[in-house]
Amino acid sequence: MKYSAAFVLLALAVLVQNSSAEQVSYRNYKVYSIQVDSAEQHALLKRWENAEGVDFWDRAGRRVMIHPSLKEAFERFLTMNKFTHELIIEDVEATIEAEREYDREYRRRKAASGRATVDFEHFWTNAEVNAYLDELAVEYPHLVRVATIGTTHLGQPIKSITISTNEGIAGSKPVVFIDGGIHAREWAGVMSVMYLIHELVEHGRSDHVEMLNKDWVIVPVANPDGYGFSHTDNRMWRKNRFPATALCTGIDLNRNWDYMWAFSSNACSDSYAGVSAFSELETQALDRLMQQYADSIALYLAVHTFGDMILYPYGYTLPFVPVANQAGHIALAELARDAVTAVGGPRYIVGNSAEILYTATGCSDDYAAGVIRAPYAYTLELTGGGSTGFDLPASQIMAVATQTFQIYRTMALNV
């Protein structure tokens, strides 16, 4: 499929806009890979989570970014408490600069060649995602419906796509419900979901007919404000862009769901849950969509990066509360894990999120299982592509997307 001329002009305009934006610098910020061997070690490491200048890149704290001024103190802490650790990124800004330069060069090459076909050689912006969804709705009217399910604090549309051979979801087939990009900086998750959409729509009737035995409801970018901000201003931004206080911006949308929601007092924290459950326009929109198809949802997937994990509910307490059909959850996740390794991907860890990582309240997968009663519900922590974390090199997008496509396919066929 090809983009319209209007889309190409839009993409070039985005390039000009992004190139002039003032970016937050992460010069000399360090990233450590940390092996956590016990619950006691994990509790010690968690004390750093909300410290100024510290950013846990994955839920387990296996990769932590710190301000350069904290280097000596943090390394001393790790050594004293016998953490096996490695400094894996010496200068985070250098990796971000490489990412930006790749994107600029990619767009220059594409503009010079006049090539306007869809590709997975760069990370798409909000504008590119929305334009592609709208193009699909025009090109495949008997298969695709695109809707604006809500509007963000900054007035951006939150878009969904439904894919069904029934010319609209009629409730006669099981539904696979997927959202991506709820955490702004997790670009590889968005691209994985866009690749899934591309395959289902453009190649579904020829290559993936069996996957169309299910109906699909997908929100590829659940946090458009934050996702856009991570492209233009702050690559490591996680939350939405609601002004929480006079000094701090953003709510962690994956702590804002109305199931075992818990108040958190630090509005500046990356995991700030908001003033109440479903306080945010984004989670309200997702809930309305989920409620619309609640009777048909067979599988719910929240797509995140990174960590190479397939996690099932419930994650709000320890000892963990087992989800209904826990054995089935484990069996389906293990099938998906094996499908990824069969195509050369990493070996994903399968387990309960609280037990493998730590407790977290107000999360979407817990809500899908506990309120919507989806028979199967998971959080996917997709691969980070080695040591790069959120800055997955664009050259690896296609590899990660094709590997994780096997998770979607295997789960959809076996749920």
Secondary structure in CASP SS format (residue, H / E / C, confidence):
PFRMAT SS
TARGET T0000
AUTHOR 0000-0000-0000
METHOD secondary structure of the structure
MODEL  1
M C 1.00
K E 1.00
Y C 1.00
S C 1.00
A H 1.00
A H 1.00
F H 1.00
V H 1.00
L H 1.00
L H 1.00
A H 1.00
L H 1.00
A H 1.00
V H 1.00
L H 1.00
V H 1.00
Q H 1.00
N H 1.00
S H 1.00
S H 1.00
A C 1.00
E C 1.00
Q C 1.00
V C 1.00
S C 1.00
Y C 1.00
R C 1.00
N C 1.00
Y C 1.00
K E 1.00
V E 1.00
Y E 1.00
S E 1.00
I E 1.00
Q E 1.00
V C 1.00
D C 1.00
S C 1.00
A H 1.00
E H 1.00
Q H 1.00
H H 1.00
A H 1.00
L H 1.00
L H 1.00
K H 1.00
R C 1.00
W C 1.00
E C 1.00
N C 1.00
A C 1.00
E C 1.00
G C 1.00
V E 1.00
D E 1.00
F E 1.00
W C 1.00
D C 1.00
R C 1.00
A C 1.00
G C 1.00
R C 1.00
R E 1.00
V E 1.00
M E 1.00
I E 1.00
H C 1.00
P H 1.00
S H 1.00
L H 1.00
K H 1.00
E H 1.00
A H 1.00
F H 1.00
E H 1.00
R H 1.00
F H 1.00
L H 1.00
T H 1.00
M H 1.00
N C 1.00
K C 1.00
F C 1.00
T E 1.00
H E 1.00
E E 1.00
L E 1.00
I E 1.00
I E 1.00
E C 1.00
D C 1.00
V H 1.00
E H 1.00
A H 1.00
T H 1.00
I H 1.00
E H 1.00
A H 1.00
E H 1.00
R H 1.00
E H 1.00
Y H 1.00
D H 1.00
R H 1.00
E H 1.00
Y H 1.00
R H 1.00
R H 1.00
R H 1.00
K H 1.00
A H 1.00
A H 1.00
S H 1.00
G C 1.00
R C 1.00
A C 1.00
T E 1.00
V C 1.00
D C 1.00
F C 1.00
E C 1.00
H C 1.00
F C 1.00
W C 1.00
T C 1.00
N H 1.00
A H 1.00
E H 1.00
V H 1.00
N H 1.00
A H 1.00
Y H 1.00
L H 1.00
D H 1.00
E H 1.00
L H 1.00
A H 1.00
V H 1.00
E H 1.00
Y C 1.00
P C 1.00
H C 1.00
L C 1.00
V E 1.00
R E 1.00
V E 1.00
A E 1.00
T E 1.00
I E 1.00
G E 1.00
T E 1.00
T C 1.00
H C 1.00
L C 1.00
G C 1.00
Q C 1.00
P E 1.00
I E 1.00
K E 1.00
S E 1.00
I E 1.00
T E 1.00
I E 1.00
S C 1.00
T C 1.00
N C 1.00
E C 1.00
G C 1.00
I C 1.00
A C 1.00
G C 1.00
S C 1.00
K C 1.00
P C 1.00
V E 1.00
V E 1.00
F E 1.00
I E 1.00
D E 1.00
G E 1.00
G C 1.00
I C 1.00
H C 1.00
A C 1.00
R C 1.00
E C 1.00
W H 1.00
A H 1.00
G H 1.00
V H 1.00
M H 1.00
S H 1.00
V H 1.00
M H 1.00
Y H 1.00
L H 1.00
I H 1.00
H H 1.00
E H 1.00
L H 1.00
V H 1.00
E H 1.00
H C 1.00
G H 1.00
R H 1.00
S H 1.00
D H 1.00
H C 1.00
V H 1.00
E H 1.00
M H 1.00
L H 1.00
N H 1.00
K C 1.00
D E 1.00
W E 1.00
V E 1.00
I E 1.00
V E 1.00
P C 1.00
V C 1.00
A C 1.00
N C 1.00
P H 1.00
D H 1.00
G H 1.00
Y H 1.00
G H 1.00
F H 1.00
S H 1.00
H H 1.00
T H 1.00
D C 1.00
N C 1.00
R C 1.00
M C 1.00
W C 1.00
R C 1.00
K C 1.00
N C 1.00
R C 1.00
F C 1.00
P E 1.00
A C 1.00
T C 1.00
A C 1.00
L C 1.00
C C 1.00
T E 1.00
G C 1.00
I C 1.00
D C 1.00
L H 1.00
N H 1.00
R H 1.00
N C 1.00
W C 1.00
D C 1.00
Y C 1.00
M C 1.00
W C 1.00
A C 1.00
F C 1.00
S C 1.00
S C 1.00
N C 1.00
A C 1.00
C C 1.00
S C 1.00
D C 1.00
S C 1.00
Y C 1.00
A C 1.00
G C 1.00
V C 1.00
S C 1.00
A C 1.00
F C 1.00
S C 1.00
E C 1.00
L H 1.00
E H 1.00
T H 1.00
Q H 1.00
A H 1.00
L H 1.00
D H 1.00
R H 1.00
L H 1.00
M H 1.00
Q H 1.00
Q H 1.00
Y C 1.00
A C 1.00
D C 1.00
S C 1.00
I E 1.00
A E 1.00
L E 1.00
Y E 1.00
L E 1.00
A E 1.00
V E 1.00
H E 1.00
T E 1.00
F C 1.00
G C 1.00
D C 1.00
M E 1.00
I E 1.00
L E 1.00
Y E 1.00
P C 1.00
Y C 1.00
G C 1.00
Y C 1.00
T C 1.00
L C 1.00
P C 1.00
F C 1.00
V C 1.00
P C 1.00
V C 1.00
A C 1.00
N C 1.00
Q H 1.00
A H 1.00
G H 1.00
H H 1.00
I H 1.00
A H 1.00
L H 1.00
A H 1.00
E H 1.00
L H 1.00
A H 1.00
R H 1.00
D H 1.00
A H 1.00
V H 1.00
T H 1.00
A H 1.00
V C 1.00
G C 1.00
G C 1.00
P C 1.00
R C 1.00
Y C 1.00
I E 1.00
V E 1.00
G E 1.00
N E 1.00
S H 1.00
A H 1.00
E H 1.00
I H 1.00
L C 1.00
Y C 1.00
T C 1.00
A C 1.00
T C 1.00
G C 1.00
C C 1.00
S H 1.00
D H 1.00
D H 1.00
Y H 1.00
A H 1.00
A H 1.00
G H 1.00
V C 1.00
I C 1.00
R C 1.00
A C 1.00
P C 1.00
Y E 1.00
A E 1.00
Y E 1.00
T E 1.00
L E 1.00
E E 1.00
L E 1.00
T C 1.00
G C 1.00
G C 1.00
G C 1.00
S C 1.00
T C 1.00
G C 1.00
F C 1.00
D C 1.00
L C 1.00
P C 1.00
A H 1.00
S H 1.00
Q H 1.00
I H 1.00
M H 1.00
A H 1.00
V H 1.00
A H 1.00
T H 1.00
Q H 1.00
T H 1.00
F H 1.00
Q H 1.00
I H 1.00
Y H 1.00
R H 1.00
T H 1.00
M H 1.00
A H 1.00
L H 1.00
N H 1.00
V C 1.00
END
